[in-house]
């Protein structure tokens, strides 16, 4: 066999088969990890200081931006369950005209 007909493994190259790993971690472009690949970080969730109730307008307004959008989990720090409770309380308060749909009052 000539060198051009050989596979990279047979030619002494560093070819990899499907079952072997290279020992390197999978990273994104530029060697950075993605935003969901933060494995070693401890989870820091914030518990609500007050009940997430549609009648608690002053507390709910803390989690609404100046354009009327509900803050994300990353910004509020709530767990997924509390973030859903927050969103539902804000939506009910908006439907009952206790909170504005757009902008701050």
Secondary structure, 3 states (H helix, E strand, C coil): CCCCCCCCCCCCCCCCCCCCCCCCCCCCHHHCCCCCCCCCCCCCCCCCCCCCCCCCHHHHHHHECCCCCECCHHHHCCCHHHHHHHHHHHHHHHHCCCCCCCCCC
